[in-house]
Amino acid sequence: MDIQYEETSKSVEEALMSKLVDKKHRTAKTVSMQASAGVPCDRGILKALEPVVDGLAQYFGKHFEVVLHTTEDLLHSVIKIENGSVTGRTVGAPMTDYGIEILKRAETSNDSVFDSYLTTTSDGRTLRSFSAVIRNDLGKPIGLLCFNMDMSAPLIDYLETASSKDTQSRPLPGETFPSSASDLVRASLNRALSRVEGQHSMSSTKRNRLIVAELYGMGVFDIKDATHLVAHEMGVSVYTVYNYVREARFLRNQDDMSHVGEQ
């Protein structure tokens, strides 16, 4: 009986160990598959930030360097850089020593934004720097978005950038900053009206059609409940606005098709 009991216990123990090993193997395989599948997704997140790099560099000027790093390869972490003359780097440059430290801190905390700091270049210029950790859907750090402002640059350069001297010849759009959907629709309606009002001798029906067409071209009807808000502001029925939107969409599609045919 004792021998049979021991054999039974041994069999149960072996079965449990086998299940445990199999579970660990499946878990490891799942984690591995998730990790391999996550790389393209992580790259997509970083790719989506490239226009942000371009925009910030253009907005702040030539003495403001914007760098996008990936954690995939720390020796070649720079995948996008604008105004790289600030530090003399190009795409393919490695992560900085402090950047690696930030990533290490980010692994054990939920912090993604770290205080700005001053650093010095090899030629003695002072930079004011700032880094933000980029995380994927799982919260894992996958990159850094870094900013380096050359504090040694002439003040006049920053003033010229701030005054936008190079853009003064372009017409200003007169952007508004609404606090609600109604404000947004009202501001867009006023803009559309200013474009239509210059066209004289037209019926109110044609005028309303043109206004809705302008609003459609501006993307106003992508806003939730915009049709109802526009109808209220224009003093017409929702059904009327729907009809005008359909007409505008049809004409836009026809125009797009004609351009395709010309190519």
Secondary structure, DSSP 8 states (H G I E B T S, - for coil): -HHHHHHHHHHHHHHHHHHHHHHHHHHHHHHHHHHHHHHHHHHHHHHHTHHHHHHHHHHH-TTEEEEEEESS-GGG-EEEEESGGGTT--TT----HHHHHHHHHHHTSS--B---EEEE-TTS-EEEEEEEEEE-TTS-EEEEEEEEEETTS-HHHHHHHHHTGGGTTS--------SSHHHHHHHHHHHHHHHHTTS-S--HHHHHHHHHHHHHHTTGGGSTTHHHHHHHHHTS-HHHHHHHHHHHHHHHHHHHHHHHHH-
